[in-house]
Every structure is written in structure tokens, then in C-alpha cells.
Amino acid sequence: METRSIIKEFKYDFPLEKVWSAVTVNEELIHWLADKVTGRPKLGGTFSWTWNLGPEGELTSTGIYKKIVPFQELILQWQDHPAGDIELKLEFEKDGDSTVLKLTNSGYPIGEKFDHWIEAASEGWDEESMHLLQYLRKN
């Protein structure tokens, strides 16, 4: 089946170690990504991210860690995404005193009924990148 991907690149004027920690440590993720995070990064291990949506209740997304190369790459595979087998690949690259984070969110099926999923994910990652930047600036 043919699929579509979202590819984005963000540059943060912070050291690689700080950005890696913000993206992989549950106690940091809850300050910028989700309201509740479970599951530590471990190859084959599971994770869940929960968002409190107010009157709409909670939304929880679960998956597994497919690949972990410390300070270089992290790949997560969703187990319960309504659009199917969705994967998130995060690549970290040191750029002087800054860090480049390349995000590839892939596996979105081609077809009109899946357009809203890829559009929402693209907008969501732009918003989350701003949350990450704000978190890095404060901490």
C-alpha cells in the first residue's frame, strides 16, 4: 500500500544532550508534549501518551519503541492509530552549539478519508515544536 509522510526539520539553539533529554525523558515530555507519559525508551518497549482534552475527555495513544540510537535516532510505531501503521522517526544532529531535529511521521494511507489525519499531524508537529522550544528556553 502506498503511504504518505510528513517530513519536518527544526533547529534548536540548545545542546544535543538537552534536546535528546527533553524528547526521551518522561518527566520532561509531560511539560511540553502530553499530560501523561508512560513507558521508558527501551527497544521493543511500549509507551503511551495521554492528553487531557477538557470536556471531550482524554485521548491516549500507545505504541512501541522500534529503534533507539542514543543522541542520534528514535523510532516509534503506533499500535492504535486510526490511520493504520503510523511511524515516527526522530533524527538528532549536532550543529555547532545547536541541534537539528528531523522528524519523519510516515505511514499515512493515500486517500481522501485519511487527509485529515496527515493534515492534523503536520499542524500538530509544528505546534509541538514550538512547545518544545518554549520548554527548552525555560529549563
N, C-alpha and C positions, 0 to 999 in steps of 0.2 A: 504494500500500500504506500502510495506517495504521501509524504507529510511536509509540513512547513515548519520553519524555525524562526525564532526571534534571536537576533544577534545584536548585542549592545556592548559598548566599551565605555567604562567610566574611569576617570583618573582622580585619585585622591592624593592630596599633598600630605600624606602620612606614611610612616614606615610600613613596609610589607607585613612585619610581625603584628603590628597593631590592627591592620585591616583583616588579616587572617583570623586573629583572635575574635574580632567583632563579628565575623561571619560564621565561626565554628563553635564558639563557646555559648552554651545555652543561657548563662547568666548575663551575657551581653546581647544576644539575639532578642531577648524579651524587652529590651529598651528601644529597639528600632524596627523589628520585623513582625513579631507576633506577640500576643498576650501571654501565651503559654507555649513552652517548647520542651519536648521530652526526647530522650534518646541521644546519646553521645556519639560523635563521629567515630565509627568503627566499621571496617569493611564488612558488608553484609548485615550490619546492624540496622535497626529500624529507627525512624524518627516520626514525630508528629508536631505539627504547628497548629495552634488554635488561636482564632481571632474572635474577640467579643464584638458582635455586630449590633449591640444595643437591643432595641425592641425585636430585631429579627433573630436574636439568639446567638449561638456560637457556630462557627464553621471550623472544622478540623480537617486537616489534610495529612495523610500518612504516606510513608514511603520507606525506601531502603537506601543505604549508602553503597553505591556501586564501585566507587574508586576514590581513594584518598592518597594524595601525594603531598605531604606537609609543605606548606608555603608555596605550592605550585598549582595543585588542581584538586577539585572536589566535584564528584558527580553523584547526583541524587536521582532516584527513579521513583515517581509517584505510583502508589499501588491503588489509589482510589479516585483518580482524576476522571471526571465525567467525559472528557475528550479522548480518553484512552491512555496509551503508554507514553506519558509525558516525562521527559528527562530534563534536568537542569545541570549544565556543566559550567563551573566557575573556574577560570584560569587566572592566576595571580602572577604578576610580573613586576619586578623591581625596576623603577625608572628613576635613577638618582636617589633622592630622598623621598620620592613619591611612589605610589603603587598604581598600576593599571590593572583593573579588574575587567576581564572579558567574560560576558555572560552569554551562554547559548542555551535557550529554552526550546527544546525540539520535540517533535512527535505529534504536532497538531495535524489532524487529518485535513485534507483538502475537501472543501465543500462548504456551501453557504451556511449550513446548520452549525458549523464549527467556527465561523468567522468571529462571532462574539467572544469566544474563548481566547483566540490569539490576540484580538484587539485589547481585551481586558488585561491579559497578561503583559502585553507590551506597555500599556499605560501604567500598570501596577509596578513593573520593574523600574520605570522612570521615577515613580513616586517613592518606591523603597530605596532607590539610590540616593534620593535627597534625604530621606530619614537616616540612612547610614552616614551620610556626610555630616548631618547635624549631630548625630551621636559621637562621631569621631572628634568633632570640634569641641564638644563638652567634656570629653573624657581624655 
